[in-house]
Amino acid sequence: MWDAVVAGHICVDVIPDLANIPPDEFQSMFQPGRLLEAGPVAFSTGGAVSNTGLVLHKLGIQTQLMGKIGDDLFGEAIRKIISGFDASLVDGMVVDSAAQTSYSVVINPPQVDRIFLHYPGANDSFFADDVRYDLVAQSRLFHFGYPPIMKSMYQNGGSELIDIYQRSKAAGVTTSLDLSLPDPTSPSGRAPWQRILEDTLPSVDIFLPSAEEILFMLRRGTFDDLQQNAGGIDILPLVTPQLLNDLSSQLLEMGTKIVGIKLGDRGIYLRTGGEAELAAIGRAKPSNPGAWANRELWAPAFQVGEVGTTGAGDSTIAGFLSALLRDLSPEKALVMATAVGACNVEAADSLSGIRSWQATLDRVAAGWAKRHLAIDAAGWHFDEANALWAKESSTGQRRT
């Protein structure tokens, strides 16, 4: 039996070294007609299948990958890179000779949020029938990532995405979903995402979007207002506990059971459903659902020297899912999610910074400092033992 199957988007990431570009001069330097000197280029696999799947593998989780690639040079590069970790990881991959492999050029200077030049390629023709449900039936957890940049996943009201999750749930696994932020001017940006999520989330046990993604899809007016107030740069400092509570309440009502909202350098927020719901989420369910039930937590990020943020959110997800599969508490799951995400940003690509599970545990246990996060909201208290914020339960009881 596999611990996890990770399906969805996969590509080749082409990452030029831009360490010589000062962060405060990035916008002024990237102008038409200029020649900018760069350092060596790094090639790595990208997308959720690689970023989450290979991190799970590096963390000691027995993982199977499922993505679609072309029978071309980039497709060959993907197979070679993945096989370098473990040859069996490519057994679930689909090779389509009629498609071209997806790629991304990652513009990722230090201390500046990344920009992607992306070609979706074979990802656009990934359909529900491309999932190996025989392997899903042998796993504990099924995770799918990046449907907003896979055309077949948002066309026709998201029917293919809905089908994938209904068929996976029927196989008895715990299901998990991650998103990506679509280009607002693209067909994906104009897709009816609220309706798609309403139809998909009843079959999704664990939903792990970023704050930007879920605001764009469910609260477009709020998203636009926050962008305007932030000067079009970073809206995350403006996201409040009340806004996260409102969003997570809506998502739980839509049918998912565990909501994790990624907040960049502000950490990760967790909200969970009731004990009976958590006891029925499939083969990766906690052995003590009551410890996970009706929780609201916010874990700060760890302090690191940031080199690049490519795959940081995916690594955070891998840390969280690894902890769940190891049957840790929700507090420990959030600590490990933020720890693995922090290791990721210490390298330019999505994998080089990742350590083993034990090495990450040891780093946390050695007193790894966290970034300052203050929550000035009623009902929240700081849990010293786990170095995170916790909200009082619905009964008014503190749970640590």
Backbone torsions as a table, in degrees:
resi	resn	phi	psi	omega
1	MET	NA	133.9	175.3
2	TRP	-78.2	149.7	169.8
3	ASP	-73.3	-42.7	-174.2
4	ALA	-149.8	143.8	167.3
5	VAL	-113.4	129.2	179.7
6	VAL	-118.4	120.1	-176.7
7	ALA	-125.4	167.4	175.9
8	GLY	122.9	-135.8	-171.3
9	HIS	-79.4	136.2	173.2
10	ILE	-144.5	146.3	-179.0
11	CYS	-156.4	175.3	168.5
12	VAL	-96.1	130.5	174.9
13	ASP	-98.1	126.7	175.2
14	VAL	-107.7	112.6	-169.4
15	ILE	-122.2	98.9	175.3
16	PRO	-72.3	144.9	177.9
17	ASP	-77.9	115.0	-178.4
18	LEU	-115.7	29.9	-176.8
19	ALA	-63.7	-19.9	-178.0
20	ASN	-83.4	-0.6	-178.6
21	ILE	-96.7	116.4	179.0
22	PRO	-62.4	134.7	-177.4
23	PRO	-55.2	-37.8	-176.7
24	ASP	-78.5	-4.8	178.9
25	GLU	-112.5	7.2	-174.6
26	PHE	-58.1	-52.4	-175.9
27	GLN	-65.5	-36.8	-178.2
28	SER	-73.9	-27.0	-177.5
29	MET	-81.5	-33.0	-178.8
30	PHE	-84.6	82.5	-178.3
31	GLN	-126.2	150.3	179.1
32	PRO	-57.0	138.5	175.6
33	GLY	88.7	-6.5	-178.0
34	ARG	-89.4	149.2	170.6
35	LEU	-108.1	118.2	-179.5
36	LEU	-110.2	129.9	179.2
37	GLU	-80.1	131.2	179.3
38	ALA	-118.8	169.6	176.2
39	GLY	-93.0	-163.2	-179.6
40	PRO	-61.3	156.8	179.2
41	VAL	-101.0	142.6	175.6
42	ALA	-109.0	137.5	174.5
43	PHE	-109.7	131.4	175.8
44	SER	-149.8	165.1	172.4
45	THR	-79.4	146.2	-180.0
46	GLY	-134.6	-178.0	-174.8
47	GLY	88.9	166.5	-174.6
48	ALA	-63.2	-36.3	-178.9
49	VAL	-59.2	-43.1	178.5
50	SER	-79.5	-52.8	-171.6
51	ASN	-63.5	-43.7	178.2
52	THR	-85.1	-44.7	-174.8
53	GLY	-64.9	-47.2	-178.7
54	LEU	-71.8	-30.2	174.9
55	VAL	-66.8	-42.5	174.8
56	LEU	-55.9	-44.1	178.6
57	HIS	-60.7	-44.9	-179.8
58	LYS	-66.1	-25.2	178.9
59	LEU	-85.7	4.1	174.7
60	GLY	92.5	13.9	179.0
61	ILE	-94.1	128.1	-179.9
62	GLN	-71.7	112.2	-166.0
63	THR	-125.9	145.4	171.7
64	GLN	-120.5	136.1	-177.0
65	LEU	-104.7	141.7	178.8
66	MET	-137.8	102.1	174.9
67	GLY	-139.3	170.3	179.6
68	LYS	-114.9	131.5	179.8
69	ILE	-132.6	166.3	175.5
70	GLY	-90.5	166.7	175.8
71	ASP	-91.7	68.6	-174.0
72	ASP	-142.3	-174.5	-175.6
73	LEU	-63.1	-42.6	178.6
74	PHE	-66.6	-37.1	176.6
75	GLY	-64.0	-41.1	176.3
76	GLU	-63.0	-38.7	178.8
77	ALA	-64.0	-40.9	178.9
78	ILE	-62.0	-47.2	-179.6
79	ARG	-61.6	-39.9	-178.6
80	LYS	-67.3	-43.5	-179.3
81	ILE	-63.9	-46.8	-178.1
82	ILE	-65.4	-43.6	-179.7
83	SER	-62.9	-24.1	176.9
84	GLY	-64.4	-23.4	175.1
85	PHE	-84.8	-45.5	179.0
86	ASP	-170.7	123.5	-175.6
87	ALA	-60.1	-29.7	-177.7
88	SER	-72.1	-15.3	-177.8
89	LEU	-64.4	-24.4	-176.6
90	VAL	-90.7	1.1	-174.4
91	ASP	-62.0	-28.9	-178.4
92	GLY	-93.7	1.5	-178.6
93	MET	-73.1	146.7	177.6
94	VAL	-106.3	125.3	177.1
95	VAL	-106.4	117.4	-177.3
96	ASP	-111.5	109.7	-176.9
97	SER	-68.6	-15.5	-179.8
98	ALA	-89.5	-4.7	-176.2
99	ALA	-115.6	161.0	173.0
100	GLN	-105.6	144.1	-177.8
101	THR	-69.0	141.7	179.1
102	SER	-71.7	148.2	174.4
103	TYR	-143.5	159.0	174.0
104	SER	-134.6	133.4	167.5
105	VAL	-95.2	119.4	-172.8
106	VAL	-102.4	112.3	175.3
107	ILE	-92.0	104.8	-166.4
108	ASN	-138.5	68.1	176.6
109	PRO	-68.5	153.5	177.9
110	PRO	-57.1	137.6	174.4
111	GLN	65.0	18.4	175.6
112	VAL	-129.6	133.5	180.0
113	ASP	-61.9	142.6	-170.9
114	ARG	-71.6	156.4	173.3
115	ILE	-122.5	136.9	-179.4
116	PHE	-113.9	135.3	164.7
117	LEU	-105.2	109.3	-165.8
118	HIS	-121.9	135.5	171.3
119	TYR	-114.4	115.1	-173.5
120	PRO	-69.2	-33.3	175.6
121	GLY	52.5	-131.2	-173.9
122	ALA	-61.7	-20.3	179.3
123	ASN	-60.8	-30.9	-178.3
124	ASP	-67.1	-21.0	-178.9
125	SER	-108.4	22.7	174.2
126	PHE	-81.2	122.9	-177.0
127	PHE	-120.5	170.0	-178.7
128	ALA	-56.9	-34.8	-178.8
129	ASP	-72.9	-10.6	176.5
130	ASP	-77.7	-14.3	176.9
131	VAL	-76.8	132.8	176.8
132	ARG	-84.7	90.5	-176.0
133	TYR	-69.9	-19.8	174.4
134	ASP	-65.6	-36.0	176.3
135	LEU	-76.6	-36.2	176.3
136	VAL	-59.1	-40.6	-179.2
137	ALA	-65.8	-16.9	178.7
138	GLN	-100.6	9.8	-176.6
139	SER	-114.9	167.9	176.5
140	ARG	-93.3	-31.3	-174.3
141	LEU	-139.5	140.1	175.0
142	PHE	-120.5	123.3	179.7
143	HIS	-120.6	136.4	177.9
144	PHE	-127.2	138.2	-176.2
145	GLY	-133.2	144.5	170.0
146	TYR	73.8	37.1	177.0
147	PRO	-56.9	-28.5	-180.0
148	PRO	-65.3	-14.8	176.0
149	ILE	-115.6	32.6	174.0
150	MET	-133.3	103.4	-168.8
151	LYS	-51.6	-43.3	-176.4
152	SER	-65.9	-19.6	-177.3
153	MET	-80.2	-23.5	-179.3
154	TYR	-113.3	-8.9	175.6
155	GLN	-73.4	159.1	176.9
156	ASN	53.3	42.0	177.2
157	GLY	67.6	21.6	178.7
158	GLY	74.9	25.1	-174.2
159	SER	-59.6	-36.9	-179.9
160	GLU	-69.0	-40.9	178.2
161	LEU	-64.1	-44.4	178.8
162	ILE	-60.4	-43.2	-179.9
163	ASP	-61.7	-43.1	179.2
164	ILE	-57.1	-46.7	-175.8
165	TYR	-73.7	-35.7	177.3
166	GLN	-66.0	-41.2	179.4
167	ARG	-70.6	-34.7	178.5
168	SER	-69.9	-41.9	177.8
169	LYS	-63.0	-35.9	178.6
170	ALA	-64.1	-21.7	178.4
171	ALA	-83.2	-3.7	173.6
172	GLY	89.9	4.9	-179.2
173	VAL	-82.6	164.7	165.6
174	THR	-82.8	132.5	-175.2
175	THR	-109.4	145.4	-177.6
176	SER	-138.5	145.5	-177.0
177	LEU	-137.8	136.8	173.7
178	ASP	-124.1	153.8	-179.0
179	LEU	-114.4	-173.8	166.8
180	SER	-145.5	160.6	-177.7
181	LEU	-87.9	116.6	-178.5
182	PRO	-77.2	157.6	170.4
183	ASP	-65.8	121.4	-176.6
184	PRO	-57.5	-26.7	-177.3
185	THR	-89.8	-3.7	-176.9
186	SER	-88.1	167.2	173.9
187	PRO	-56.0	-37.2	177.2
188	SER	-63.6	-39.5	179.2
189	GLY	-65.4	-21.6	179.5
190	ARG	-102.2	3.1	179.7
191	ALA	-69.7	154.1	-178.7
192	PRO	-79.7	72.1	-170.4
193	TRP	-64.2	-34.2	179.3
194	GLN	-63.1	-43.1	179.1
195	ARG	-67.2	-39.8	178.4
196	ILE	-60.2	-44.3	179.6
197	LEU	-68.6	-37.8	177.7
198	GLU	-59.2	-35.4	-178.9
199	ASP	-85.2	-21.9	-177.0
200	THR	-93.9	-41.5	-169.7
201	LEU	-63.1	-25.2	173.6
202	PRO	-58.7	-21.7	178.2
203	SER	-103.8	7.8	-179.8
204	VAL	-110.2	119.7	179.9
205	ASP	-81.2	-38.7	-174.7
206	ILE	-127.7	120.0	-177.5
207	PHE	-117.2	124.2	-168.2
208	LEU	-130.3	60.7	178.6
209	PRO	-83.5	169.0	168.1
210	SER	-84.7	162.9	178.2
211	ALA	-60.5	-40.8	-179.7
212	GLU	-62.6	-44.2	-176.9
213	GLU	-62.4	-47.8	-174.2
214	ILE	-75.6	-30.4	173.6
215	LEU	-65.8	-42.5	178.0
216	PHE	-58.5	-39.6	-173.2
217	MET	-85.1	-32.3	-176.4
218	LEU	-109.5	-26.2	-175.9
219	ARG	-135.1	64.4	-173.6
220	ARG	-60.7	-38.0	177.9
221	GLY	-62.1	-44.3	177.6
222	THR	-64.2	-42.3	178.1
223	PHE	-57.7	-47.4	180.0
224	ASP	-64.4	-40.6	179.0
225	ASP	-63.5	-43.3	179.5
226	LEU	-64.8	-39.2	177.4
227	GLN	-62.7	-41.4	179.3
228	GLN	-65.2	-44.1	-179.9
229	ASN	-66.3	-28.6	179.4
230	ALA	-88.9	3.5	-179.0
231	GLY	70.3	24.8	178.5
232	GLY	74.0	16.5	-175.5
233	ILE	-106.9	-84.0	-173.4
234	ASP	-129.8	115.8	-177.6
235	ILE	-87.3	-11.5	-171.7
236	LEU	-60.7	-36.7	176.9
237	PRO	-62.3	-16.1	-178.0
238	LEU	-95.2	-4.5	-179.4
239	VAL	-79.0	125.4	-174.5
240	THR	-104.3	160.9	174.4
241	PRO	-56.9	-37.6	-179.9
242	GLN	-65.5	-40.1	178.0
243	LEU	-64.3	-41.8	178.2
244	LEU	-64.8	-38.8	177.1
245	ASN	-63.5	-43.2	179.5
246	ASP	-63.3	-45.4	-179.5
247	LEU	-63.7	-46.1	-177.7
248	SER	-67.5	-34.8	175.6
249	SER	-60.9	-44.0	178.7
250	GLN	-62.7	-41.5	-178.3
251	LEU	-69.0	-38.6	176.2
252	LEU	-64.8	-38.7	177.1
253	GLU	-65.6	-28.7	179.3
254	MET	-76.5	-11.4	170.6
255	GLY	126.4	-14.5	177.8
256	THR	-76.2	164.1	-173.1
257	LYS	-112.6	-27.7	177.3
258	ILE	-130.9	125.0	179.9
259	VAL	-115.5	123.0	172.4
260	GLY	-120.1	119.4	-178.2
261	ILE	-108.9	117.1	-177.4
262	LYS	-79.1	137.8	-173.2
263	LEU	-129.7	29.9	176.3
264	GLY	58.3	-131.2	-177.9
265	ASP	-76.2	3.7	172.2
266	ARG	-96.8	5.2	172.9
267	GLY	94.3	-142.9	-176.6
268	ILE	-143.8	141.3	-179.1
269	TYR	-109.6	138.6	-178.6
270	LEU	-126.5	136.1	173.9
271	ARG	-138.4	136.4	-176.0
272	THR	-127.5	159.0	177.5
273	GLY	-85.7	-163.1	-175.6
274	GLY	-78.9	168.3	-174.8
275	GLU	-63.3	-42.6	-178.8
276	ALA	-63.0	-38.7	178.4
277	GLU	-65.1	-43.2	-177.9
278	LEU	-70.3	-26.1	178.7
279	ALA	-73.5	-10.3	-174.4
280	ALA	-119.0	24.2	-174.2
281	ILE	-91.0	6.2	175.9
282	GLY	111.3	-168.7	-168.2
283	ARG	-70.4	-14.6	176.8
284	ALA	-100.2	16.9	-178.3
285	LYS	-64.2	151.4	177.2
286	PRO	-64.2	146.5	176.3
287	SER	-69.8	-22.7	176.5
288	ASN	-122.6	80.7	-177.4
289	PRO	-58.3	-28.7	-179.3
290	GLY	-62.2	-32.3	179.0
291	ALA	-69.2	-21.6	-179.8
292	TRP	-97.7	-14.6	-168.9
293	ALA	-74.5	138.4	172.6
294	ASN	54.3	45.3	-179.4
295	ARG	-103.3	149.6	173.8
296	GLU	-140.5	110.4	-172.9
297	LEU	-133.4	153.8	176.4
298	TRP	-140.5	113.1	-177.7
299	ALA	-100.0	126.9	175.6
300	PRO	-67.9	160.6	175.5
301	ALA	-80.9	157.7	175.3
302	PHE	-82.6	154.5	178.0
303	GLN	-80.1	128.0	179.3
304	VAL	-145.1	164.0	168.6
305	GLY	-88.6	107.7	-172.6
306	GLU	-76.9	126.7	174.9
307	VAL	-106.1	-43.3	178.8
308	GLY	-160.5	157.6	-177.2
309	THR	-114.7	10.8	179.7
310	THR	-62.5	121.3	178.6
311	GLY	79.1	10.2	-177.0
312	ALA	-63.9	-43.8	178.9
313	GLY	-65.2	-39.9	178.4
314	ASP	-64.6	-38.9	177.6
315	SER	-66.5	-38.5	175.8
316	THR	-59.3	-43.8	177.0
317	ILE	-61.4	-44.6	-179.9
318	ALA	-60.8	-40.3	177.2
319	GLY	-63.0	-41.2	179.6
320	PHE	-65.9	-48.4	-178.8
321	LEU	-65.4	-35.9	176.4
322	SER	-60.9	-41.6	179.3
323	ALA	-66.9	-41.0	177.7
324	LEU	-62.3	-45.1	179.9
325	LEU	-65.7	-23.1	175.6
326	ARG	-91.9	5.4	175.3
327	ASP	62.4	41.0	175.2
328	LEU	-84.5	169.0	177.9
329	SER	-71.1	163.1	176.6
330	PRO	-61.7	-35.1	177.6
331	GLU	-62.4	-47.8	-179.8
332	LYS	-66.9	-33.9	178.2
333	ALA	-62.7	-40.5	179.0
334	LEU	-70.1	-38.6	177.1
335	VAL	-60.3	-45.0	-178.8
336	MET	-72.4	-31.5	175.7
337	ALA	-61.4	-48.3	-179.2
338	THR	-70.0	-31.5	179.0
339	ALA	-67.4	-46.8	180.0
340	VAL	-66.1	-39.6	176.6
341	GLY	-62.0	-38.0	179.4
342	ALA	-68.5	-38.6	176.6
343	CYS	-61.1	-37.4	-178.6
344	ASN	-57.7	-44.5	-171.9
345	VAL	-75.7	-1.6	176.4
346	GLU	-83.1	3.0	176.5
347	ALA	-136.5	157.8	-177.4
348	ALA	-72.6	-33.2	-179.0
349	ASP	-95.8	-177.2	-171.6
350	SER	-86.2	-8.8	-171.3
351	LEU	-124.1	-28.8	-170.3
352	SER	-62.0	-30.4	-177.8
353	GLY	-81.8	-11.8	-174.7
354	ILE	-72.6	132.2	176.8
355	ARG	-102.8	172.7	174.7
356	SER	-67.1	165.3	178.7
357	TRP	-59.3	-46.2	-177.5
358	GLN	-66.4	-41.0	179.6
359	ALA	-64.2	-34.9	177.7
360	THR	-69.8	-42.7	175.3
361	LEU	-58.3	-43.9	-178.8
362	ASP	-63.6	-38.5	180.0
363	ARG	-65.2	-40.8	177.0
364	VAL	-65.2	-45.5	-177.5
365	ALA	-65.0	-23.7	-178.9
366	ALA	-77.9	1.3	177.0
367	GLY	94.5	31.0	177.9
368	TRP	-54.7	123.3	-175.4
369	ALA	-73.9	147.4	178.0
370	LYS	-106.7	156.6	174.6
371	ARG	-68.9	150.9	179.0
372	HIS	-70.2	130.5	175.0
373	LEU	-138.5	116.6	178.9
374	ALA	-108.5	133.5	176.3
375	ILE	-119.1	108.9	-180.0
376	ASP	-102.7	75.4	-177.8
377	ALA	-146.5	145.8	-177.3
378	ALA	-61.5	138.4	174.0
379	GLY	89.8	-8.0	-179.6
380	TRP	-96.3	143.6	174.4
381	HIS	-141.0	157.6	-179.2
382	PHE	-90.9	124.3	178.3
383	ASP	-88.3	100.9	-175.0
384	GLU	-62.7	-36.6	-175.6
385	ALA	-62.8	-35.9	-177.6
386	ASN	-110.1	-0.7	178.1
387	ALA	55.4	49.1	175.0
388	LEU	-147.8	169.1	179.4
389	TRP	-94.6	141.5	179.7
390	ALA	-131.2	142.5	176.8
391	LYS	-96.2	141.8	175.5
392	GLU	-58.6	145.7	179.6
393	SER	-69.4	173.5	-178.3
394	SER	-63.0	-19.0	178.0
395	THR	-88.7	-1.1	-179.1
396	GLY	85.5	4.6	-177.7
397	GLN	-87.5	137.5	174.6
398	ARG	-78.9	134.5	-179.4
399	ARG	-123.5	116.0	177.9
400	THR	-133.1	NA	NA
